[in-house]
Amino acid sequence: MQKYSVLSLARNAFSGHRNWSPAWRSPPLKNRYDVVVIGAGGHGLATAYYLAKEFGITDVAVLERGWLGGGNIARNTVTIRSNYMRDESIPFYVKSVAMFEGLTHELNFNMMHSKRTMVDVVQTWPKLRELRRRQLVMDIYGSTYEQITSEELRRRIPALTGGGPDARLPVICGMVHTDAGVNRHDAVAWGYARAADARGVEIHQQTAVQSLLRSRHGTIEGVETNRGTIRANKVVVAVSGHTTTLTETAGLKLPLRTMNLTAFVSEPVQPLVDVIVNCPDSGFYFSQSDKGEMVIGGAPDMGQSFRRDIKQHVFEDTVTAMLSLFPSFKKLKLMRQWGGHLDISHDASPIMDQTDIAGLFVTAGWWGGYKAIPAGGLTLAHLVAKGEPHPLMASFTMDRFRHLDFVMEAGTTTAR
Amino acid sequence: MLLIPCPYCGKRNECEFIYGGPVGAKRPDPNAVNDAEWVEYLTVTPNPQGPVQEKWWHARGCGEWLVIWRDTRTHDIMEAPDDAT
């Protein structure tokens, strides 16, 4: 792997940037691997990377239907945080946030990490009670939550001029989560791809998996793709909203539903808001990107959906809610919108497990899975390599459904 | 945006409705199924790229509950309540 540094930048600048080596190879496709990972998104690439780095399994192929990093990793709002609710979830996300903070160094790729704090604007007393309960649990696991007054809140976010005493939902106070940050989603995908490739992992783009193949004994045998059959005794499904589409080709049902979550972006403006603003009572959140755009998200579409568009009334509801607290944003012109289809599990927590089909692993149900990429990849690689769950993710296996021992996380994300 | 056919009010804007969840499997006799089948009944709903059956509540309208078949790829409503206009 060509190391990126000030020296390599200077050297390549002098040679007119013609001599950079490709960040990853495009090797010929073999017909057998130790492990096949389906989906070159955040979780798939991270799993492949940690399989090679932590567990020495390098005969790995990552198969991607479209292009690397073009799925939900390119369709989210890059918020990295650990303010969750359950004892099972918080340590996992604390680990993931910590791993994200060291990722630039680990992968030798600038993640443009900006640990800029997330501030919740609290407008109802039930929400305040819920957040203070979360604060107490988060304290146990080393995550941070702190209440500030509405005066302090308005001092930190000058653009927050709505929600006064006469508003339908007056601003009560703020909750500050200093661990939160944002980074560059492309860098995460490319950084993991480049580092995994350097350790021998093969990444095959434009390779669509059409079905999973089972042996006579019922175990997983490989995958059928548009480029032929590829055999492997271990197959990892990391395809987000299409998880059930794939597992059903092997006759496996999972407690997942696919939904569409949308976001949109304004034109770039001068620096205005230096934190991630989350307004759970009004139902929207936003942050300002390094380019100056407001990156805005709201609630998911009602009902299951495999479409990646935005519905007009979802868009209108989000904008209406935003203008009630940030009336000056009325002048903003909107530039782009996008949707991503995510799968949500029965209890809104992720599923990482070896399924009933021996050798078939899934990582799914990631509602807000961007923040979980490093820890998700590491713990799934542990499961694939060792056959037993990593302690951080032991609660996220399918066992919780068998025992009706759910990890309810609806409400800590935009899920509803 | 969906235009959801209400049997009383005709085709109405989706924002008048509240989503009532997917129509799941018929409740089995708990004594007649094993644990795995019971858990499947409780947690697994069909998730096809195609028609799903779902409940909607005309909460900001006449208050009627209705069931439609909707395609998850196109949002086309394939089948509406019989007496919907």
Interface residues (C-beta under 8 A of the other chain):
Chain A: T244 T245 K253 L254 P255 L256 R257 T258 M302 G303 Q304 S305 F306 R307 K311 Q312 H313 D317 D343 H346 F401 R402 L404
Chain B: M1 N13 E14 C15 F17 I18 Y19 P22 D35 A36 V39 E40 L42 T43 V44 T45 N47 Q49 V52 E54 R70 T72 R73 T74 H75
